[in-house]
């Protein structure tokens, strides 16, 4: 793993979001190039485990919150992305450090 960069949680997507959720849920910290060795957690299990509230949005297709604060809802193009972002936000805050090579330009 080379250099880490800080990314706003609501902007995490793709392999960077997968990496962040595996860092929270996985038994060990996944290495950026070895993400495919780790299975992503089931979204319904995360909803139950973290008491995530998921709603259909108006400006965004989906909104999810795991902090019990409607001002912390995380947007997502899909239900899974919104839930993953909500869990990352609840555990890591408004920004998270991820390997730079995972950021999609």
Secondary structure, DSSP 8 states (H G I E B T S, - for coil): ---EEEEEGGG--HHHHHHHHHHHHSSS---GGGGGGS----HHHHHHHTT-EEEE-SSSSEEEESSS-GGG-EEESSHHHHHHHHHHHHHH-SEEEEEGGG---
